[in-house]
Every structure is written in structure tokens, then in C-alpha cells.
């Protein structure tokens, strides 16, 4: 039972973090038509900012996390204005810009901070006990925070004014502009939100596992896999796809080595896509 509980919580935590990153990636893809392959590098930068604020400046972990999300969100505004907006509609140029951003961010961190593996201090270091069973409170807090944030994002997109504007742009950006929606402003807000979500996921994963300059490469592949598996723009699909990938990553390494577990996880996605080429939920707009 202890093993089952641990694997279940670990799978849910991984799933929630993958969904947060995938949601940010899907937002930019649906709203701006941008394949932001630098999203994993932004996830990494968010983790390093949190680490630096905690370890170097001695700031409280939760305050550091919030500051990291704000700083990374502001960086997202910069990216949207100067890196993505000038090339909107040109997929090739956006991909090249994203690759350049990845190279710049990863190289900068590698040169300035080194490539050694580090860990963000635990946000909560106690154990939560249920009878004879125990689980890390840190993981439970991450899970609760991830679920709350995902629910908040769902409500924001579905019921808020800015969420309706995002949906309108995703459906028809020309029609949205004719209705008086400021596409540039809405896209900037979406990019800031996506980067903030990535920073939170990176910080939590840095406390759960570790941080290093290339940690974003793996999570980017996970996010893309979740988006493809779910169907582009489907919130329900992101939840299901994230759970599939998250539990595969949590359970399979227990029985197989890392290489085999990754292969099995990708095989699951491949089989599902053969049966459902448009993903589990097809194309939807959240």
C-alpha cells in the first residue's frame, strides 16, 4: 500500500506539472499559431530564478516562487513583443527564433552557473501520515497547488473577459480584431501567463527532482506529447494526456530502466494516435 500511495501521488504530481507546461504551450499555439519550442528553456529559467532567490538571497521559498513567476511572466512579455510578434504567421522564422532563444538561455546558464546538478530546497519538509502510511507533504502541496492553478486557468479561459478574447482570437483572429479585440495585448497576456505557468512547474520539479541547464529539453518533449495526444486546444484532452504521460513516467521506471520506460511511454502515444489521429479529443478550443 505504501508503494501504491507513493506512486499514485508521484504520478499525479508529474501529471499536473506536465499539464501546466503543456497548457502554456497550447495557449500560444492556439491563440498565436506559434510553436514556442523555447518553452522548455523558460521552464528551466523559472526554476533557476527560484533557486537563486532562495539560496543566494535567502528569500522565503513561496515568495521566491511567486517572484519567479512574475519575473518569468515579464520575460514572456518581452518575448512576445520582440521575438514572436514580428514573425507572427511565419512558422519557419518563429521556429528559428525559438531555437535561438533555447541556445541563448541554456548557454548563458551553463556558462554563468555551471552545468552541475542542483536542487531547490523543499517547500515543505515534513511527512503526511495516514495510519501506517506516509507521504511527502512537499508532493501533496505541489499536487494541490497544481490542481488549484489548473482549475483557475480553466475558469479564467471559460468565463473571464480576457479568456473569451483568447478564445475569439483562437477561432478567428481577423474577426476578433474587427470586434475591437486588441490582438497584441491579448497575445502578450497569454504569453506572460504561459511563461508564469512554466516557471511554477520548473520550480516545483526542481524541488521534486533537480535542476540543470538542459532540464527543459525533456519537459518540452513531454508537453508536446501531451498536446499531440490530447488534441490541440482541448483542455479536457490536456488533462487526460497529462495523466497518461505522468503516470507512465512515474510507474514504468520502477519496473524498467529509464530508456525502456521512455520507449514504452512513446509507444503508448503512438498506438493512441494510430487509433485517434486527431488525438483523444480532436481539435477543440479549451
C-alpha positions in Angstrom: 0.0 0.0 0.0 2.9 2.4 0.8 4.3 1.8 -2.7 0.9 2.3 -4.4 0.3 5.5 -2.4 3.7 6.9 -3.3 3.4 6.0 -7.0 -0.1 7.5 -7.2 0.9 10.8 -5.6 4.1 11.0 -7.7 2.1 10.2 -10.8 -0.4 12.9 -10.0 2.3 15.5 -9.3 4.2 14.7 -12.5 0.9 14.8 -14.4 -0.1 18.2 -13.0 3.3 19.7 -13.8 3.3 18.3 -17.4 -0.2 19.7 -17.9 0.8 23.2 -16.7 3.7 23.3 -19.1 1.6 21.8 -21.9 -1.2 24.3 -21.2 1.2 27.2 -21.8 2.5 25.6 -25.0 -1.0 25.0 -26.2 -2.2 28.6 -25.4 0.5 30.1 -27.7 -0.2 27.5 -30.3 -4.0 28.1 -30.3 -4.0 31.8 -29.9 -0.9 33.0 -31.8 -0.2 30.0 -34.0 3.3 29.8 -32.5 5.3 26.7 -31.9 7.3 28.0 -28.9 10.0 25.4 -28.7 11.7 27.7 -26.2 9.0 26.9 -23.6 11.2 24.2 -22.0 14.1 26.7 -21.6 11.7 29.2 -20.0 10.7 26.4 -17.6 14.4 25.9 -16.8 14.9 29.7 -16.3 12.0 29.9 -13.9 13.5 27.1 -11.8 16.9 28.8 -11.7 15.4 32.1 -10.7 13.6 30.4 -7.8 16.8 28.6 -6.8 18.8 31.8 -6.9 16.3 33.8 -4.8 16.2 31.1 -2.2 19.8 30.0 -2.0 21.7 33.2 -2.9 19.4 35.8 -1.4 17.8 33.8 1.4 14.2 34.7 0.4 11.3 32.6 1.6 10.6 29.7 -0.8 7.0 30.7 -1.5 7.8 34.3 -2.1 10.7 33.2 -4.3 8.3 31.1 -6.3 5.9 34.0 -6.8 8.7 36.3 -7.7 10.0 33.8 -10.2 6.5 33.5 -11.8 6.3 37.3 -12.1 9.8 37.8 -13.5 9.4 35.0 -16.0 6.0 36.4 -16.9 7.6 39.8 -17.6 10.2 38.0 -19.7 7.3 36.5 -21.6 6.0 40.0 -22.4 9.5 40.8 -23.8 9.5 37.6 -25.9 6.0 38.3 -27.3 6.8 41.9 -28.3 10.3 41.5 -29.7 10.7 37.8 -30.7 7.2 36.5 -31.6 5.1 39.4 -32.7 7.3 40.5 -35.6 7.2 36.9 -37.1 3.6 36.0 -36.4 2.2 34.0 -39.3 5.7 32.9 -40.4 6.2 29.4 -38.8 9.7 29.0 -40.1 11.0 32.2 -38.6 9.3 31.6 -35.3 10.9 28.1 -35.0 14.3 29.6 -35.7 13.8 32.3 -33.1 12.7 29.7 -30.6 15.8 27.7 -31.3 17.9 30.8 -30.9 16.2 31.5 -27.5 16.9 28.0 -26.3 20.6 28.2 -27.3 21.0 31.6 -25.6 19.3 30.7 -22.4 20.9 27.3 -21.9 24.3 28.5 -22.8 24.1 31.5 -20.6 23.0 29.4 -17.6 25.7 26.8 -18.4 28.5 29.4 -18.6 27.4 31.6 -15.6 26.2 29.0 -13.2 27.8 25.8 -14.4 26.3 22.5 -15.6 26.3 20.8 -12.2 23.1 19.4 -10.9 21.4 21.4 -8.1 18.2 21.1 -6.1 15.7 23.7 -5.0 15.1 23.4 -1.2 11.9 21.6 -0.3 8.9 23.9 0.1 7.6 21.7 2.9 10.0 19.1 4.5 7.6 17.1 6.7 5.8 13.8 6.2 2.0 13.5 6.0 0.8 10.3 7.7 -2.4 8.3 7.3 -2.3 5.5 9.8 0.8 3.4 8.9 1.2 5.1 5.6 3.2 8.3 5.0 3.9 10.5 2.0 6.0 13.6 1.5 3.9 16.7 2.4 6.0 18.6 -0.3 4.5 16.4 -3.0 1.0 16.8 -1.7 1.4 20.6 -1.6 2.7 20.6 -5.2 -0.3 18.5 -6.2 -2.8 20.8 -4.5 -1.2 23.9 -5.9 -1.1 22.4 -9.4 -4.7 21.4 -9.3 -5.8 24.8 -8.0 -3.9 26.6 -10.7 -5.2 24.3 -13.4 -8.8 24.9 -12.2 -8.2 28.7 -12.0 -6.8 28.6 -15.6 -9.9 26.7 -16.8 -12.3 29.1 -15.1 -10.3 32.1 -16.5 -10.4 30.9 -20.1 -14.0 29.8 -19.9 -15.6 32.6 -18.0 -13.5 35.8 -17.9 -13.4 38.6 -20.4 -9.7 38.0 -21.3 -10.4 34.3 -21.6 -13.3 35.0 -24.1 -10.9 37.3 -26.0 -8.3 34.5 -26.2 -11.0 32.0 -27.5 -12.2 34.6 -30.1 -8.6 35.1 -31.4 -8.0 31.4 -31.5 -11.2 30.9 -33.5 -10.7 33.8 -36.0 -8.1 36.5 -35.3 -9.3 38.7 -38.1 -12.9 38.5 -36.9 -11.7 39.2 -33.3 -9.8 42.3 -34.5 -12.9 43.5 -36.3 -14.9 43.2 -33.0 -12.4 45.5 -31.3 -10.2 42.9 -29.5 -6.6 44.1 -29.1 -4.8 41.0 -30.5 -1.4 42.2 -29.5 -2.4 42.9 -25.9 -4.3 39.6 -25.5 -1.3 37.7 -27.1 1.1 39.4 -24.7 -1.1 38.4 -21.7 -1.3 34.8 -22.9 2.5 34.6 -23.3 3.1 36.0 -19.8 0.6 33.5 -18.4 2.3 30.7 -20.3 5.7 31.6 -19.0 4.5 32.0 -15.5 3.0 28.5 -15.5 6.3 27.1 -16.9 8.2 28.9 -14.1 5.9 27.4 -11.4 6.2 23.9 -12.9 10.0 24.2 -13.2 10.4 25.4 -9.7 8.3 22.5 -8.3 10.1 19.9 -10.4 13.4 21.4 -9.3 12.4 20.8 -5.7 11.0 17.3 -6.5 13.9 16.2 -8.7 16.8 18.6 -9.6 17.7 21.5 -11.8 20.3 21.7 -14.6 20.7 23.8 -17.7 19.1 21.3 -20.1 16.2 20.2 -17.9 13.8 22.0 -20.2 14.6 19.7 -23.2 12.9 16.7 -21.7 9.8 18.5 -20.4 9.3 20.2 -23.7 9.0 16.8 -25.4 6.6 15.8 -22.6 4.5 18.9 -23.2 4.4 18.4 -27.0 3.5 14.7 -26.4 0.6 15.8 -24.1 -0.7 18.4 -26.6 -0.5 16.0 -29.6 -2.0 13.1 -27.6 -4.9 15.3 -26.3 -5.8 17.1 -29.5 -4.7 20.7 -30.0 -6.7 23.2 -27.9 -8.6 20.7 -25.8 -8.5 21.4 -22.0 -10.1 18.0 -21.2 -7.7 16.4 -23.6 -4.7 18.0 -21.8 -5.9 16.6 -18.5 -6.2 13.1 -19.9 -3.0 13.3 -21.9 -1.1 14.7 -18.9 -2.3 11.8 -16.7 -1.3 9.2 -19.3 2.3 10.7 -19.6 2.6 11.5 -15.9 1.7 8.0 -14.7 3.8 6.4 -17.4 6.8 8.3 -16.1 6.0 7.6 -12.5 5.3 3.9 -12.8 7.4 2.5 -15.6 10.8 3.4 -14.2 10.1 1.3 -11.2 10.0 -1.8 -13.3 12.2 -0.9 -16.2 15.2 1.3 -16.8 14.7 4.9 -17.9 15.3 4.2 -21.6 12.8 1.4 -21.7 10.2 3.3 -19.8 10.5 6.3 -22.2 10.2 4.0 -25.2 7.1 2.4 -23.7 5.5 5.8 -23.0 6.1 6.9 -26.5 4.7 3.6 -27.9 1.5 4.2 -25.9 1.2 7.7 -27.6 2.0 6.1 -31.0 -0.7 3.5 -30.6 -3.3 6.0 -29.4 -2.6 8.3 -32.4 -2.9 5.4 -34.8 -6.4 4.8 -33.4 -7.2 8.5 -33.0 -5.1 10.6 -35.4 -6.5 13.9 -34.1 -5.7 13.0 -30.5 -8.1 11.8 -27.8 -10.4 14.7 -28.1 -9.7 16.1 -31.6 -9.4 19.8 -32.2 -11.3 21.8 -29.6 -10.8 25.3 -28.2 -10.5 24.6 -24.5 
